[in-house]
Amino acid sequence: MPIKLDTVSTSPRQLLKKAKRLDGKGVPLNELMPSGFIQKHSKFDSLDSLMKASGFNVQTEADFKAIPAEEWNQFIALNTNFDSWHDMLSEAGRLYIHRQLFT
């Protein structure tokens, strides 16, 4: 969903300052996909409950990276409103940036 900048109360200077803070920043998945996002797009209460339901043992970033992409995408497609993990990440990222810039 596009955002009309002329309807935003944040000044261009404030936007630029906030955008610079985001540059190169890594974001933990729990922050990128807060409980409200997960609840809206799946039957789960949180990202942790979604991960547990997947059947994959995810304790570390390395564990997550070791999940076969095809199996993870299939789980996401069957258990969320998204067709793939990429689609889910893209929407979560878009909303995260919006929150950071406009709130």
N, C-alpha and C positions, 0 to 999 in steps of 0.2 A: 504494500500500500504506500504510494508516494506521499510525501509530506510537503505541504505548501509552506515555503519559508516565509511568505508574507503574512501568514496567520500565526506565526510563532512569536511569543513574547520575548524570547531570548535575543539579545542584540547580536549583530555579526561579530563584534569583538568578543563577546562572551562565548559564542559558538567556536570561534577560532581557538580561544584559550582552552576550552573543554576538549576540543579535537586534538590539540597538541598533547594533552595529558593521556589520550588514548593511544597515541602513536607508539607502536612497538610493544604495547602492553599485552602480556599473556593473561588470559582470564580463566580461572578455574571453572570446570564444567558446572559445578553447583551454583556458581554465580551467573554463568551464561544461561543456565536453564533452571531458574528458581522453581519452587514447588508450584506456584500459580501457573507457570508455563506448562509444566508436566501434567498438572491436573486438567488444564484446558485441552491438551492435545492427546491425552491417553487416559486409561482407566487407573493410573497409578497416582499415588500421593506425592511422590518425590522422585528425583533422579535415582537416589539410592534404591528405592523400591523397584523401579524399572530395571535397574542393573541386576538386582537380586533375582527378579522374575525371569531374566534372560537365561539363567542357568550357567552363565559364565562367572568364574571366580575373578572378580575385579577388585583388587586391593591396592594396586599401584597403576601408574601410567603405563608401565611396561606390560602389565596384565591386559590392560585395555587395548594396547597396540597389537597384542598377540591374538586377539579375536579375529577369526577369518571374516573378511569384509562381506563376503556373500551371505554368510550366516547372520551377521549383525544386521545387514540391510533387510534381510528377510524378517527378522524379529521386529525391527522398527516398522516395516510395512504392515505387519500383522497386528501390531499392538499400539500404534499411534495413528494420527491423521496424516502422516507423511509417507511418501513412497520410498524414501531412503534416508540414511543417516545424513548424507550431504544436504538434503532438503531440510531436515530438522535443524541441523547446525546453521544453515543459512538463515532460516527464520529466527532462530534464537539469537544469532549475531545481529541481525537487523534490529530486533527489538532491544537488545542490550545497548547498541549504539544510540538508539532513540532515547532510551532512559538516561544514558550518560550525557547526552547533549541537551536534552530538552526538559530535564527535571532537576 
